[in-house]
Structures are given as C-alpha cells and as structure tokens.
C-alpha cells in the first residue's frame, strides 16, 4: 500500500511540474521499485521498455509512413490527384470530391491520418480557395477526409490495436474496407449538398458535362506532371 501511495504521489507531482507523461510514468515506476521492501533490480526497467515495443508487426508503421513520404517526394502524389480529377472532378463540388477521393487513395498507402491530411491539404486547399471555396470549408473537407485513414487499411491504429489486444491484423484490415468506402461516399454526398447550398463559385463558367470535366482534368494533368 505504501509503494502505491509513493508511486501515485511522485506521478502527480511530476505531472503538476509539467514533466511529460511518459517520463513521469518511468520515474514513478522507478521510485516504486526503490521503495519496495522486495529487491527488484533496476535492470528490469529498460528490459520492459524494450520488450513492450519488440513486436514484428509494429515494423509496418514506419514503413507505411516511409512509403507515403516517397510517394509525395515524387510525382506519384500528383498523378493520384489527377486520377481523382478524372473520376469525380467533372461533377458538382468537383474539387471537394477530388479532395475526399484523393484522401481515400492516400489512406490506403500511408495508413496515417495526419500524414494523409498534410499531404492532401498542401495540394488541394490552395486550389479550392482559388476556385471560390471558403477557406474554412476547404480545410474542414480535407481534415474530415483525412480521418478515413484510420479505417481504410493499412491503418496504423489498427496495427497498434491488433498488437496490443492480440487481434488478427488481417481481420481488422478486412473489416475496415467497406466501412472506409462508405464513409468516403458519405463525405462526398455531404460535399455535394454543402457546395450546392453555399453556391460556391467553382461551378461558374464550367459546364457539368463530362466533356468539360475531361478538359479540366487534362489541363491539370499537364500542369502537374511538368
């Protein structure tokens, strides 16, 4: 009982002083070892720290992030956006739909919602602003679409959960495919409704025909691949 009180007291004291939580937990645990009546060697602390992250499936996380960085450093990211333009750029709320669809593609590559949002936002938010979208709406569209990366495999949170809870990561990935697609389609329908409600100027001067959309996509393709 005394050891528990010491550990909690040290933990709360360090948190009040502004020490990071991870460091506070380590120091509080060490103080518990020292104050215990039983002999517990301090070598246990680094051993447990290493053992907790010594997992082969966790190696997928840095590799997913590295793959996303490789794709964004080259022209592949722009080509993915160009494909999204070809698929949905010709419909109403074209740029908003392209942002959502591009985020879905990147979600299946990086597995990180933060990396997905940063990559797509850097490319699509300035473009949406130049076409008359409100800055807040553009940012919210990209941010909300970035959350799909948590559901669509490969998902980093799914890997962490699978390793921690002992659940099959393959089953988690399989279960996230259809919900991720449904979430993306729901966001695209919401984009259509909000764009029509707010009457954004992207549609002014552009026909909703598929032919005009193809010409618009072709011009974007030529600009992005240079």
C-alpha positions as a Markdown table, in Angstrom:
| # | Residue | x | y | z |
|---|---|---|---|---|
| 1 | Unk | 0.0 | 0.0 | 0.0 |
| 2 | Unk | 2.9 | 2.3 | 0.8 |
| 3 | Unk | 4.5 | 1.7 | -2.5 |
| 4 | Unk | 1.3 | 2.5 | -4.4 |
| 5 | Unk | 1.0 | 5.8 | -2.5 |
| 6 | Unk | 4.6 | 6.7 | -3.3 |
| 7 | Unk | 4.2 | 5.9 | -6.9 |
| 8 | Unk | 1.0 | 8.0 | -7.2 |
| 9 | Unk | 2.4 | 10.9 | -5.3 |
| 10 | Unk | 5.5 | 11.0 | -7.5 |
| 11 | Unk | 3.4 | 10.7 | -10.6 |
| 12 | Unk | 1.1 | 13.5 | -9.7 |
| 13 | Unk | 3.9 | 15.7 | -8.5 |
| 14 | Unk | 5.8 | 15.3 | -11.8 |
| 15 | Unk | 2.6 | 16.0 | -13.9 |
| 16 | Unk | 2.0 | 19.1 | -11.9 |
| 17 | Unk | 5.5 | 20.3 | -12.6 |
| 18 | Unk | 4.9 | 19.8 | -16.3 |
| 19 | Unk | 7.0 | 16.7 | -16.9 |
| 20 | Unk | 5.9 | 14.7 | -19.9 |
| 21 | Unk | 3.6 | 11.8 | -19.0 |
| 22 | Unk | 5.8 | 9.1 | -20.4 |
| 23 | Unk | 8.8 | 10.4 | -18.4 |
| 24 | Unk | 6.6 | 10.7 | -15.3 |
| 25 | Unk | 5.4 | 7.1 | -15.6 |
| 26 | Unk | 9.0 | 5.9 | -15.8 |
| 27 | Unk | 10.3 | 7.9 | -12.9 |
| 28 | Unk | 7.2 | 6.9 | -10.8 |
| 29 | Unk | 7.8 | 3.3 | -11.5 |
| 30 | Unk | 11.5 | 3.5 | -10.6 |
| 31 | Unk | 10.5 | 5.2 | -7.3 |
| 32 | Unk | 8.2 | 2.3 | -6.6 |
| 33 | Unk | 11.0 | -0.2 | -7.2 |
| 34 | Unk | 13.4 | 1.6 | -4.9 |
| 35 | Unk | 10.8 | 2.0 | -2.1 |
| 36 | Unk | 9.6 | -1.6 | -2.3 |
| 37 | Unk | 10.6 | -4.0 | 0.5 |
| 38 | Unk | 11.3 | -6.6 | -2.1 |
| 39 | Unk | 14.5 | -6.4 | -4.1 |
| 40 | Unk | 13.7 | -5.6 | -7.7 |
| 41 | Unk | 16.8 | -4.9 | -9.9 |
| 42 | Unk | 16.6 | -1.6 | -11.8 |
| 43 | Unk | 17.7 | -3.5 | -15.0 |
| 44 | Unk | 14.0 | -4.6 | -15.3 |
| 45 | Unk | 13.0 | -1.0 | -16.4 |
| 46 | Unk | 15.0 | -0.9 | -19.7 |
| 47 | Unk | 14.2 | -4.6 | -20.3 |
| 48 | Unk | 10.4 | -3.9 | -20.0 |
| 49 | Unk | 10.7 | -0.8 | -22.1 |
| 50 | Unk | 12.3 | -2.7 | -25.0 |
| 51 | Unk | 10.1 | -5.7 | -24.6 |
| 52 | Unk | 6.9 | -3.7 | -24.9 |
| 53 | Unk | 7.9 | -2.4 | -28.4 |
| 54 | Unk | 9.7 | -5.6 | -29.5 |
| 55 | Unk | 7.0 | -6.6 | -31.9 |
| 56 | Unk | 7.4 | -7.6 | -35.6 |
| 57 | Unk | 4.0 | -6.2 | -36.8 |
| 58 | Unk | 4.9 | -2.8 | -35.4 |
| 59 | Unk | 7.6 | -2.6 | -38.0 |
| 60 | Unk | 4.8 | -1.9 | -40.6 |
| 61 | Unk | 4.2 | 1.5 | -39.1 |
| 62 | Unk | 7.4 | 3.3 | -40.0 |
| 63 | Unk | 7.4 | 1.5 | -43.4 |
| 64 | Unk | 3.9 | 2.8 | -44.2 |
| 65 | Unk | 5.0 | 6.3 | -43.3 |
| 66 | Unk | 8.2 | 6.0 | -45.4 |
| 67 | Unk | 6.1 | 4.8 | -48.4 |
| 68 | Unk | 3.9 | 7.9 | -48.1 |
| 69 | Unk | 7.0 | 10.2 | -48.0 |
| 70 | Unk | 8.4 | 8.5 | -51.0 |
| 71 | Unk | 5.2 | 9.0 | -53.0 |
| 72 | Unk | 4.9 | 12.6 | -52.0 |
| 73 | Unk | 8.5 | 13.4 | -52.8 |
| 74 | Unk | 8.0 | 12.4 | -56.4 |
| 75 | Unk | 5.2 | 13.0 | -58.9 |
| 76 | Unk | 3.1 | 10.0 | -57.9 |
| 77 | Unk | 1.0 | 12.0 | -55.5 |
| 78 | Unk | 0.1 | 14.5 | -58.2 |
| 79 | Unk | -0.7 | 11.6 | -60.5 |
| 80 | Unk | -3.1 | 10.1 | -57.9 |
| 81 | Unk | -4.8 | 13.5 | -57.6 |
| 82 | Unk | -5.0 | 13.7 | -61.4 |
| 83 | Unk | -6.7 | 10.3 | -61.4 |
| 84 | Unk | -9.2 | 11.5 | -58.8 |
| 85 | Unk | -9.9 | 14.5 | -61.1 |
| 86 | Unk | -10.6 | 12.1 | -63.9 |
| 87 | Unk | -13.0 | 10.1 | -61.7 |
| 88 | Unk | -15.0 | 12.8 | -59.9 |
| 89 | Unk | -13.6 | 16.2 | -61.0 |
| 90 | Unk | -16.3 | 16.8 | -63.5 |
| 91 | Unk | -19.3 | 16.6 | -61.1 |
| 92 | Unk | -20.6 | 19.4 | -58.9 |
| 93 | Unk | -18.3 | 20.2 | -56.0 |
| 94 | Unk | -15.5 | 18.7 | -58.1 |
| 95 | Unk | -12.6 | 19.9 | -56.0 |
| 96 | Unk | -14.2 | 18.9 | -52.8 |
| 97 | Unk | -14.9 | 15.5 | -54.2 |
| 98 | Unk | -11.4 | 15.2 | -55.5 |
| 99 | Unk | -10.0 | 16.0 | -52.1 |
| 100 | Unk | -12.1 | 13.3 | -50.5 |
| 101 | Unk | -11.2 | 10.7 | -53.1 |
| 102 | Unk | -7.5 | 11.6 | -53.0 |
| 103 | Unk | -7.6 | 11.2 | -49.2 |
| 104 | Unk | -9.1 | 7.7 | -49.6 |
| 105 | Unk | -6.3 | 6.8 | -52.0 |
| 106 | Unk | -3.6 | 8.1 | -49.7 |
| 107 | Unk | -5.2 | 6.4 | -46.7 |
| 108 | Unk | -4.6 | 3.1 | -48.5 |
| 109 | Unk | -0.9 | 4.0 | -48.8 |
| 110 | Unk | 0.3 | 5.7 | -45.7 |
| 111 | Unk | -2.1 | 4.5 | -43.0 |
| 112 | Unk | -1.7 | 7.7 | -41.1 |
| 113 | Unk | -4.5 | 10.3 | -40.8 |
| 114 | Unk | -2.1 | 13.1 | -40.0 |
| 115 | Unk | 0.2 | 12.4 | -43.0 |
| 116 | Unk | -2.8 | 12.0 | -45.3 |
| 117 | Unk | -4.3 | 15.3 | -44.2 |
| 118 | Unk | -1.0 | 17.1 | -44.5 |
| 119 | Unk | -0.2 | 15.7 | -48.0 |
| 120 | Unk | -3.7 | 16.3 | -49.5 |
| 121 | Unk | -4.2 | 19.7 | -47.7 |
| 122 | Unk | -1.0 | 21.1 | -49.0 |
| 123 | Unk | -2.1 | 20.3 | -52.6 |
| 124 | Unk | -5.9 | 20.8 | -52.5 |
| 125 | Unk | -6.6 | 23.7 | -50.1 |
| 126 | Unk | -4.9 | 26.4 | -52.1 |
| 127 | Unk | -6.6 | 25.1 | -55.3 |
| 128 | Unk | -10.0 | 25.1 | -53.6 |
| 129 | Unk | -9.5 | 28.6 | -52.3 |
| 130 | Unk | -8.6 | 29.8 | -55.8 |
| 131 | Unk | -11.8 | 28.4 | -57.2 |
| 132 | Unk | -14.0 | 30.3 | -54.7 |
| 133 | Unk | -14.3 | 27.9 | -51.8 |
| 134 | Unk | -14.4 | 29.2 | -48.3 |
| 135 | Unk | -11.1 | 28.6 | -46.5 |
| 136 | Unk | -12.8 | 27.0 | -43.6 |
| 137 | Unk | -14.8 | 24.7 | -45.8 |
| 138 | Unk | -11.7 | 23.7 | -47.7 |
| 139 | Unk | -9.8 | 22.9 | -44.5 |
| 140 | Unk | -12.7 | 21.0 | -43.0 |
| 141 | Unk | -13.2 | 19.0 | -46.2 |
| 142 | Unk | -9.5 | 17.8 | -46.2 |
| 143 | Unk | -9.4 | 17.3 | -42.4 |
| 144 | Unk | -12.6 | 15.2 | -42.3 |
| 145 | Unk | -11.5 | 13.1 | -45.3 |
| 146 | Unk | -8.1 | 12.5 | -43.5 |
| 147 | Unk | -9.9 | 10.6 | -40.8 |
| 148 | Unk | -10.7 | 7.8 | -43.3 |
| 149 | Unk | -7.1 | 6.7 | -42.9 |
| 150 | Unk | -8.0 | 5.3 | -39.5 |
| 151 | Unk | -10.5 | 2.9 | -41.1 |
| 152 | Unk | -9.2 | 2.1 | -44.6 |
| 153 | Unk | -6.4 | -0.4 | -44.4 |
| 154 | Unk | -3.5 | -0.3 | -43.9 |
| 155 | Unk | -4.3 | 1.6 | -40.8 |
| 156 | Unk | -1.7 | 2.4 | -38.1 |
| 157 | Unk | -4.2 | 2.5 | -35.2 |
| 158 | Unk | -5.5 | -0.9 | -36.4 |
| 159 | Unk | -1.9 | -2.3 | -36.2 |
| 160 | Unk | -1.4 | -0.9 | -32.8 |
| 161 | Unk | -4.7 | -2.2 | -31.5 |
| 162 | Unk | -4.1 | -5.6 | -33.1 |
| 163 | Unk | -0.7 | -6.0 | -31.4 |
| 164 | Unk | -1.9 | -4.7 | -28.1 |
| 165 | Unk | -5.1 | -6.7 | -27.9 |
| 166 | Unk | -3.8 | -9.8 | -29.7 |
| 167 | Unk | -6.4 | -9.5 | -32.5 |
| 168 | Unk | -5.6 | -10.6 | -36.1 |
| 169 | Unk | -4.4 | -7.5 | -38.0 |
| 170 | Unk | -5.5 | -9.2 | -41.3 |
| 171 | Unk | -9.1 | -9.5 | -40.0 |
| 172 | Unk | -9.1 | -5.9 | -38.9 |
| 173 | Unk | -7.9 | -4.7 | -42.3 |
| 174 | Unk | -10.6 | -6.8 | -44.0 |
| 175 | Unk | -13.3 | -5.4 | -41.7 |
| 176 | Unk | -12.2 | -1.8 | -42.5 |
| 177 | Unk | -12.5 | -1.9 | -46.3 |
| 178 | Unk | -16.3 | -1.5 | -46.7 |
| 179 | Unk | -16.8 | 1.0 | -43.8 |
| 180 | Unk | -14.0 | 3.1 | -45.1 |
| 181 | Unk | -15.5 | 3.3 | -48.6 |
| 182 | Unk | -19.0 | 4.0 | -47.1 |
| 183 | Unk | -17.5 | 6.9 | -45.0 |
| 184 | Unk | -15.8 | 8.3 | -48.1 |
| 185 | Unk | -19.0 | 8.1 | -50.2 |
| 186 | Unk | -21.0 | 9.8 | -47.4 |
| 187 | Unk | -18.5 | 12.7 | -47.2 |
| 188 | Unk | -18.7 | 13.1 | -51.0 |
| 189 | Unk | -22.5 | 13.3 | -50.8 |
| 190 | Unk | -22.2 | 15.9 | -48.0 |
| 191 | Unk | -19.7 | 17.9 | -50.1 |
| 192 | Unk | -22.2 | 17.9 | -52.9 |
| 193 | Unk | -25.0 | 19.2 | -50.7 |
| 194 | Unk | -22.9 | 21.8 | -48.9 |
| 195 | Unk | -21.5 | 23.1 | -52.1 |
| 196 | Unk | -24.9 | 23.5 | -53.7 |
| 197 | Unk | -26.3 | 25.1 | -50.5 |
| 198 | Unk | -23.5 | 27.6 | -50.3 |
| 199 | Unk | -23.4 | 28.2 | -54.1 |
| 200 | Unk | -19.6 | 28.2 | -54.3 |
| 201 | Unk | -18.2 | 29.8 | -57.4 |
| 202 | Unk | -16.2 | 26.8 | -58.7 |
| 203 | Unk | -19.2 | 25.8 | -60.9 |
| 204 | Unk | -19.4 | 29.3 | -62.5 |
| 205 | Unk | -18.3 | 29.2 | -66.1 |
| 206 | Unk | -18.0 | 25.4 | -66.1 |
| 207 | Unk | -20.5 | 23.0 | -67.6 |
| 208 | Unk | -21.4 | 20.0 | -65.5 |
| 209 | Unk | -20.9 | 17.8 | -68.6 |
| 210 | Unk | -18.4 | 15.0 | -68.6 |
| 211 | Unk | -16.7 | 16.6 | -71.6 |
| 212 | Unk | -15.8 | 19.8 | -69.8 |
| 213 | Unk | -14.6 | 17.8 | -66.8 |
| 214 | Unk | -12.2 | 15.8 | -69.0 |
| 215 | Unk | -10.8 | 19.0 | -70.5 |
| 216 | Unk | -10.3 | 20.5 | -67.0 |
| 217 | Unk | -8.7 | 17.3 | -65.8 |
| 218 | Unk | -6.4 | 17.2 | -68.8 |
| 219 | Unk | -5.2 | 20.7 | -68.2 |
| 220 | Unk | -4.5 | 19.8 | -64.5 |
| 221 | Unk | -2.6 | 16.7 | -65.6 |
| 222 | Unk | -0.4 | 18.6 | -68.0 |
| 223 | Unk | 0.4 | 21.2 | -65.3 |
| 224 | Unk | 1.1 | 18.7 | -62.5 |
| 225 | Unk | 3.4 | 16.4 | -64.4 |
| 226 | Unk | 5.9 | 19.0 | -65.5 |
